[in-house]
């Protein structure tokens, strides 16, 4: 089984390459040229959230930010290069157990659960995308629409599979629920494929922070392993 998973992970970059080329071939890349603002906004918001989240953990549990980043970095780089939390799963496990001293039983339970529930970066991306589409197509919106959008984005972020382009399967349903024209799906798909690399990197780090925080609260952390982490 482990051999099979390793082989599948090696195919992920090829899958991503094919997806991107297909977007160029279909001409949706032209639409992306008009989406530089929401792209930058989504990246800026996710970066700010991750920075604040890291600082919170550092201050609350008295762990230098440099040590946290050192431990999270391998998983985040793998997420950035593959756009898949499944690919970064082993690095998250080893980082938490070997680098931050989290109990193995809690790590083996917390990381898979976090891959389903811990998706703040995905929620931010969806909200930015929905607001951009609303503005682009001149849709009227009241407070009820915004509440529905926030709730639906939260719920759909949890059902997206943790693989490259996993959110694509939910975009069409989101548009239908919020009254966004189906013609925007191609543009949104290309948008998601590009930004998914950054979001996956932050998601991998956020999962590790959440599991570490919970372990600290429960007292399931070996502080000696934290102190031994080299800042690189």
Secondary structure, DSSP 8 states (H G I E B T S, - for coil): -HHHHHHHHHHHHHHHHHHHHHHHHHTTHHHHGGGHHHHHHHHHHHHHHHHHHHHHHHHHHT--HHHHHHHHHHHHHHHHHHS-HHHHHHHHHHIIIIIS-B-HHHHHHHHHHHHHH--HHHHHHHHHHHHHHHHHTT----HHHHHHHHHHHHHHHHHS-SSTTTTHHHHHHHHHHHT--GGGHHHHHHHHHHHHHHHHHHHHHHHHHHHHHHHHHHT-B-HHHHHT----
